[in-house]
Amino acid sequence: MVVTEKDETVVALTKEDTSLTADATAISKALGERGSLTVWRYAVRKAKDGELEQAPWGKISVQAQGVLRVEPYRTPLRVVAAE
């Protein structure tokens, strides 16, 4: 999860960044070094079976400037992989 002064956004790495681990520290370090990262933004939706799930909503660019912290996020919901 990326936390800014204005909001919190649940994100996942793109295929291009699979060399990074899913560790919040590694992601934060990469963001600082690169200045920005392209990630998948995730949101809750209702699946076809009626259950709630965490699913990709679209790609966004996260800029290092304005990010207060990157922290791990765990959800009790089923997670749909980004393609």
N, CA, C and O atoms as a GROMACS GRO file, in nm:
protein
  332
    1MET      N    1   0.085  -0.116   0.000
    1MET     CA    2   0.000   0.000   0.000
    1MET      C    3   0.090   0.123   0.000
    1MET      O    4   0.188   0.130   0.074
    2VAL      N    5   0.055   0.219  -0.084
    2VAL     CA    6   0.127   0.345  -0.092
    2VAL      C    7   0.046   0.449  -0.015
    2VAL      O    8  -0.073   0.468  -0.041
    3VAL      N    9   0.110   0.516   0.080
    3VAL     CA   10   0.042   0.614   0.163
    3VAL      C   11   0.097   0.754   0.132
    3VAL      O   12   0.217   0.777   0.138
    4THR      N   13   0.005   0.846   0.098
    4THR     CA   14   0.041   0.986   0.075
    4THR      C   15  -0.034   1.071   0.176
    4THR      O   16  -0.109   1.019   0.258
    5GLU      N   17  -0.015   1.202   0.169
    5GLU     CA   18  -0.088   1.290   0.259
    5GLU      C   19  -0.237   1.285   0.232
    5GLU      O   20  -0.317   1.306   0.323
    6LYS      N   21  -0.277   1.258   0.107
    6LYS     CA   22  -0.417   1.264   0.068
    6LYS      C   23  -0.491   1.131   0.076
    6LYS      O   24  -0.610   1.129   0.106
    7ASP      N   25  -0.422   1.020   0.051
    7ASP     CA   26  -0.492   0.893   0.047
    7ASP      C   27  -0.400   0.773   0.063
    7ASP      O   28  -0.278   0.786   0.074
    8GLU      N   29  -0.462   0.656   0.065
    8GLU     CA   30  -0.391   0.528   0.068
    8GLU      C   31  -0.437   0.450  -0.055
    8GLU      O   32  -0.557   0.443  -0.083
    9THR      N   33  -0.343   0.390  -0.127
    9THR     CA   34  -0.375   0.317  -0.247
    9THR      C   35  -0.313   0.178  -0.241
    9THR      O   36  -0.193   0.163  -0.216
   10VAL      N   37  -0.396   0.077  -0.263
   10VAL     CA   38  -0.347  -0.060  -0.267
   10VAL      C   39  -0.292  -0.084  -0.407
   10VAL      O   40  -0.361  -0.062  -0.506
   11VAL      N   41  -0.166  -0.130  -0.415
   11VAL     CA   42  -0.100  -0.148  -0.544
   11VAL      C   43  -0.029  -0.283  -0.550
   11VAL      O   44  -0.004  -0.348  -0.448
   12ALA      N   45   0.003  -0.323  -0.673
   12ALA     CA   46   0.085  -0.442  -0.698
   12ALA      C   47   0.181  -0.407  -0.811
   12ALA      O   48   0.152  -0.320  -0.893
   13LEU      N   49   0.294  -0.473  -0.814
   13LEU     CA   50   0.394  -0.445  -0.916
   13LEU      C   51   0.349  -0.492  -1.054
   13LEU      O   52   0.270  -0.586  -1.067
   14THR      N   53   0.400  -0.426  -1.157
   14THR     CA   54   0.374  -0.467  -1.294
   14THR      C   55   0.470  -0.580  -1.330
   14THR      O   56   0.565  -0.608  -1.257
   15LYS      N   57   0.446  -0.645  -1.443
   15LYS     CA   58   0.535  -0.752  -1.488
   15LYS      C   59   0.677  -0.700  -1.510
   15LYS      O   60   0.773  -0.774  -1.490
   16GLU      N   61   0.691  -0.574  -1.550
   16GLU     CA   62   0.823  -0.516  -1.574
   16GLU      C   63   0.907  -0.508  -1.447
   16GLU      O   64   1.030  -0.508  -1.453
   17ASP      N   65   0.841  -0.502  -1.333
   17ASP     CA   66   0.912  -0.489  -1.206
   17ASP      C   67   0.915  -0.619  -1.125
   17ASP      O   68   0.930  -0.615  -1.003
   18THR      N   69   0.902  -0.732  -1.191
   18THR     CA   70   0.903  -0.858  -1.119
   18THR      C   71   1.041  -0.890  -1.061
   18THR      O   72   1.055  -0.981  -0.980
   19SER      N   73   1.142  -0.815  -1.103
   19SER     CA   74   1.274  -0.836  -1.044
   19SER      C   75   1.278  -0.786  -0.900
   19SER      O   76   1.364  -0.827  -0.822
   20LEU      N   77   1.187  -0.698  -0.864
   20LEU     CA   78   1.178  -0.650  -0.727
   20LEU      C   79   1.103  -0.754  -0.644
   20LEU      O   80   1.015  -0.823  -0.694
   21THR      N   81   1.140  -0.764  -0.519
   21THR     CA   82   1.062  -0.850  -0.430
   21THR      C   83   0.937  -0.774  -0.388
   21THR      O   84   0.931  -0.652  -0.403
   22ALA      N   85   0.840  -0.843  -0.336
   22ALA     CA   86   0.717  -0.779  -0.290
   22ALA      C   87   0.736  -0.715  -0.153
   22ALA      O   88   0.638  -0.674  -0.090
   23ASP      N   89   0.857  -0.707  -0.108
   23ASP     CA   90   0.890  -0.648   0.020
   23ASP      C   91   0.872  -0.496   0.014
   23ASP      O   92   0.920  -0.432  -0.078
   24ALA      N   93   0.802  -0.439   0.112
   24ALA     CA   94   0.776  -0.295   0.114
   24ALA      C   95   0.905  -0.213   0.114
   24ALA      O   96   0.910  -0.107   0.052
   25THR      N   97   1.008  -0.259   0.182
   25THR     CA   98   1.134  -0.187   0.187
   25THR      C   99   1.200  -0.182   0.049
   25THR      O  100   1.251  -0.078   0.009
   26ALA      N  101   1.198  -0.293  -0.023
   26ALA     CA  102   1.257  -0.297  -0.158
   26ALA      C  103   1.181  -0.207  -0.254
   26ALA      O  104   1.241  -0.139  -0.338
   27ILE      N  105   1.050  -0.207  -0.242
   27ILE     CA  106   0.968  -0.122  -0.329
   27ILE      C  107   0.994   0.025  -0.297
   27ILE      O  108   1.008   0.106  -0.388
   28SER      N  109   0.999   0.060  -0.171
   28SER     CA  110   1.026   0.197  -0.130
   28SER      C  111   1.163   0.243  -0.179
   28SER      O  112   1.178   0.356  -0.226
   29LYS      N  113   1.263   0.157  -0.167
   29LYS     CA  114   1.398   0.189  -0.212
   29LYS      C  115   1.400   0.210  -0.364
   29LYS      O  116   1.462   0.306  -0.412
   30ALA      N  117   1.334   0.122  -0.439
   30ALA     CA  118   1.329   0.136  -0.585
   30ALA      C  119   1.258   0.265  -0.625
   30ALA      O  120   1.299   0.332  -0.720
   31LEU      N  121   1.153   0.299  -0.555
   31LEU     CA  122   1.081   0.423  -0.582
   31LEU      C  123   1.171   0.544  -0.560
   31LEU      O  124   1.171   0.638  -0.640
   32GLY      N  125   1.248   0.542  -0.452
   32GLY     CA  126   1.342   0.651  -0.425
   32GLY      C  127   1.452   0.662  -0.529
   32GLY      O  128   1.489   0.772  -0.568
   33GLU      N  129   1.504   0.547  -0.573
   33GLU     CA  130   1.612   0.547  -0.671
   33GLU      C  131   1.564   0.588  -0.811
   33GLU      O  132   1.633   0.662  -0.881
   34ARG      N  133   1.447   0.540  -0.850
   34ARG     CA  134   1.396   0.566  -0.985
   34ARG      C  135   1.316   0.696  -0.995
   34ARG      O  136   1.307   0.755  -1.103
   35GLY      N  137   1.260   0.739  -0.884
   35GLY     CA  138   1.178   0.860  -0.885
   35GLY      C  139   1.031   0.831  -0.912
   35GLY      O  140   0.944   0.910  -0.875
   36SER      N  141   1.003   0.719  -0.978
   36SER     CA  142   0.864   0.679  -1.003
   36SER      C  143   0.860   0.531  -1.037
   36SER      O  144   0.959   0.472  -1.080
   37LEU      N  145   0.743   0.472  -1.017
   37LEU     CA  146   0.719   0.332  -1.052
   37LEU      C  147   0.580   0.322  -1.115
   37LEU      O  148   0.488   0.393  -1.074
   38THR      N  149   0.565   0.235  -1.213
   38THR     CA  150   0.434   0.205  -1.267
   38THR      C  151   0.386   0.078  -1.198
   38THR      O  152   0.454  -0.024  -1.198
   39VAL      N  153   0.267   0.087  -1.140
   39VAL     CA  154   0.212  -0.024  -1.062
   39VAL      C  155   0.065  -0.044  -1.099
   39VAL      O  156   0.003   0.043  -1.161
   40TRP      N  157   0.011  -0.158  -1.061
   40TRP     CA  158  -0.131  -0.183  -1.076
   40TRP      C  159  -0.202  -0.131  -0.953
   40TRP      O  160  -0.162  -0.160  -0.840
   41ARG      N  161  -0.308  -0.053  -0.972
   41ARG     CA  162  -0.392  -0.008  -0.862
   41ARG      C  163  -0.500  -0.114  -0.842
   41ARG      O  164  -0.562  -0.159  -0.939
   42TYR      N  165  -0.523  -0.154  -0.717
   42TYR     CA  166  -0.622  -0.257  -0.686
   42TYR      C  167  -0.742  -0.196  -0.615
   42TYR      O  168  -0.730  -0.099  -0.540
   43ALA      N  169  -0.858  -0.255  -0.638
   43ALA     CA  170  -0.982  -0.212  -0.573
   43ALA      C  171  -1.068  -0.335  -0.544
   43ALA      O  172  -1.048  -0.442  -0.602
   44VAL      N  173  -1.162  -0.319  -0.453
   44VAL     CA  174  -1.253  -0.428  -0.419
   44VAL      C  175  -1.368  -0.427  -0.519
   44VAL      O  176  -1.422  -0.321  -0.553
   45ARG      N  177  -1.406  -0.546  -0.564
   45ARG     CA  178  -1.521  -0.560  -0.654
   45ARG      C  179  -1.594  -0.689  -0.618
   45ARG      O  180  -1.543  -0.774  -0.545
   46LYS      N  181  -1.713  -0.701  -0.672
   46LYS     CA  182  -1.791  -0.823  -0.651
   46LYS      C  183  -1.764  -0.917  -0.767
   46LYS      O  184  -1.780  -0.879  -0.883
   47ALA      N  185  -1.723  -1.039  -0.737
   47ALA     CA  186  -1.694  -1.140  -0.839
   47ALA      C  187  -1.824  -1.198  -0.894
   47ALA      O  188  -1.932  -1.173  -0.841
   48LYS      N  189  -1.812  -1.276  -1.000
   48LYS     CA  190  -1.928  -1.340  -1.061
   48LYS      C  191  -2.002  -1.432  -0.965
   48LYS      O  192  -2.123  -1.450  -0.976
   49ASP      N  193  -1.927  -1.489  -0.870
   49ASP     CA  194  -1.991  -1.579  -0.772
   49ASP      C  195  -2.052  -1.503  -0.655
   49ASP      O  196  -2.104  -1.564  -0.562
   50GLY      N  197  -2.046  -1.369  -0.659
   50GLY     CA  198  -2.106  -1.286  -0.554
   50GLY      C  199  -2.013  -1.251  -0.440
   50GLY      O  200  -2.047  -1.167  -0.357
   51GLU      N  201  -1.896  -1.313  -0.435
   51GLU     CA  202  -1.800  -1.285  -0.329
   51GLU      C  203  -1.720  -1.160  -0.363
   51GLU      O  204  -1.702  -1.126  -0.480
   52LEU      N  205  -1.672  -1.090  -0.260
   52LEU     CA  206  -1.586  -0.975  -0.283
   52LEU      C  207  -1.445  -1.024  -0.312
   52LEU      O  208  -1.400  -1.126  -0.260
   53GLU      N  209  -1.375  -0.949  -0.397
   53GLU     CA  210  -1.236  -0.982  -0.429
   53GLU      C  211  -1.158  -0.854  -0.452
   53GLU      O  212  -1.214  -0.750  -0.485
   54GLN      N  213  -1.028  -0.864  -0.436
   54GLN     CA  214  -0.934  -0.755  -0.461
   54GLN      C  215  -0.886  -0.775  -0.604
   54GLN      O  216  -0.827  -0.878  -0.635
   55ALA      N  217  -0.911  -0.676  -0.693
   55ALA     CA  218  -0.880  -0.695  -0.835
   55ALA      C  219  -0.810  -0.572  -0.894
   55ALA      O  220  -0.829  -0.461  -0.844
   56PRO      N  221  -0.731  -0.592  -1.000
   56PRO     CA  222  -0.663  -0.479  -1.063
   56PRO      C  223  -0.766  -0.384  -1.124
   56PRO      O  224  -0.863  -0.427  -1.187
   57TRP      N  225  -0.744  -0.254  -1.104
   57TRP     CA  226  -0.836  -0.153  -1.153
   57TRP      C  227  -0.776  -0.077  -1.270
   57TRP      O  228  -0.848  -0.028  -1.356
   58GLY      N  229  -0.643  -0.068  -1.273
   58GLY     CA  230  -0.572   0.000  -1.381
   58GLY      C  231  -0.431   0.032  -1.339
   58GLY      O  232  -0.398   0.029  -1.221
   59LYS      N  233  -0.347   0.064  -1.438
   59LYS     CA  234  -0.208   0.100  -1.407
   59LYS      C  235  -0.200   0.247  -1.370
   59LYS      O  236  -0.269   0.332  -1.427
   60ILE      N  237  -0.115   0.275  -1.272
   60ILE     CA  238  -0.090   0.414  -1.232
   60ILE      C  239   0.060   0.433  -1.216
   60ILE      O  240   0.135   0.337  -1.198
   61SER      N  241   0.102   0.556  -1.221
   61SER     CA  242   0.242   0.591  -1.195
   61SER      C  243   0.249   0.654  -1.057
   61SER      O  244   0.176   0.748  -1.026
   62VAL      N  245   0.336   0.601  -0.973
   62VAL     CA  246   0.355   0.654  -0.839
   62VAL      C  247   0.485   0.733  -0.840
   62VAL      O  248   0.591   0.679  -0.873
   63GLN      N  249   0.477   0.860  -0.803
   63GLN     CA  250   0.594   0.947  -0.797
   63GLN      C  251   0.651   0.946  -0.655
   63GLN      O  252   0.576   0.948  -0.558
   64ALA      N  253   0.780   0.942  -0.644
   64ALA     CA  254   0.845   0.938  -0.513
   64ALA      C  255   0.809   1.062  -0.430
   64ALA      O  256   0.788   1.053  -0.309
   65GLN      N  257   0.802   1.176  -0.496
   65GLN     CA  258   0.766   1.299  -0.426
   65GLN      C  259   0.621   1.290  -0.381
   65GLN      O  260   0.533   1.266  -0.464
   66GLY      N  261   0.595   1.309  -0.256
   66GLY     CA  262   0.459   1.304  -0.204
   66GLY      C  263   0.424   1.173  -0.134
   66GLY      O  264   0.326   1.167  -0.061
   67VAL      N  265   0.504   1.068  -0.156
   67VAL     CA  266   0.478   0.940  -0.089
   67VAL      C  267   0.538   0.946   0.051
   67VAL      O  268   0.657   0.971   0.068
   68LEU      N  269   0.453   0.925   0.150
   68LEU     CA  270   0.500   0.926   0.288
   68LEU      C  271   0.563   0.793   0.327
   68LEU      O  272   0.665   0.788   0.396
   69ARG      N  273   0.499   0.684   0.281
   69ARG     CA  274   0.554   0.552   0.312
   69ARG      C  275   0.491   0.446   0.222
   69ARG      O  276   0.386   0.467   0.162
   70VAL      N  277   0.558   0.333   0.215
   70VAL     CA  278   0.508   0.212   0.148
   70VAL      C  279   0.499   0.107   0.256
   70VAL      O  280   0.597   0.082   0.328
   71GLU      N  281   0.383   0.044   0.269
   71GLU     CA  282   0.368  -0.056   0.374
   71GLU      C  283   0.298  -0.181   0.321
   71GLU      O  284   0.223  -0.174   0.224
   72PRO      N  285   0.324  -0.294   0.383
   72PRO     CA  286   0.260  -0.418   0.340
   72PRO      C  287   0.109  -0.409   0.359
   72PRO      O  288   0.060  -0.338   0.448
   73TYR      N  289   0.036  -0.480   0.276
   73TYR     CA  290  -0.110  -0.482   0.286
   73TYR      C  291  -0.158  -0.626   0.275
   73TYR      O  292  -0.125  -0.696   0.179
   74ARG      N  293  -0.235  -0.668   0.370
   74ARG     CA  294  -0.292  -0.803   0.368
   74ARG      C  295  -0.443  -0.788   0.360
   74ARG      O  296  -0.502  -0.703   0.427
   75THR      N  297  -0.504  -0.870   0.279
   75THR     CA  298  -0.649  -0.866   0.264
   75THR      C  299  -0.708  -1.004   0.290
   75THR      O  300  -0.648  -1.105   0.254
   76PRO      N  301  -0.824  -1.009   0.353
   76PRO     CA  302  -0.890  -1.138   0.372
   76PRO      C  303  -0.962  -1.182   0.243
   76PRO      O  304  -1.015  -1.294   0.236
   77LEU      N  305  -0.964  -1.096   0.143
   77LEU     CA  306  -1.035  -1.124   0.018
   77LEU      C  307  -0.950  -1.203  -0.078
   77LEU      O  308  -0.827  -1.203  -0.068
   78ARG      N  309  -1.013  -1.270  -0.170
   78ARG     CA  310  -0.945  -1.336  -0.281
   78ARG      C  311  -0.879  -1.227  -0.365
   78ARG      O  312  -0.938  -1.121  -0.386
   79VAL      N  313  -0.758  -1.253  -0.414
   79VAL     CA  314  -0.684  -1.156  -0.494
   79VAL      C  315  -0.675  -1.206  -0.638
   79VAL      O  316  -0.636  -1.320  -0.662
   80VAL      N  317  -0.713  -1.120  -0.732
   80VAL     CA  318  -0.706  -1.152  -0.873
   80VAL      C  319  -0.573  -1.100  -0.927
   80VAL      O  320  -0.540  -0.983  -0.906
   81ALA      N  321  -0.499  -1.185  -0.995
   81ALA     CA  322  -0.368  -1.144  -1.048
   81ALA      C  323  -0.385  -1.049  -1.164
   81ALA      O  324  -0.476  -1.063  -1.246
   82ALA      N  325  -0.295  -0.950  -1.172
   82ALA     CA  326  -0.292  -0.858  -1.286
   82ALA      C  327  -0.230  -0.930  -1.404
   82ALA      O  328  -0.141  -1.014  -1.386
   83GLU      N  329  -0.276  -0.899  -1.522
   83GLU     CA  330  -0.223  -0.966  -1.642
   83GLU      C  331  -0.124  -0.881  -1.716
   83GLU      O  332  -0.071  -0.923  -1.818
   0.00000   0.00000   0.00000
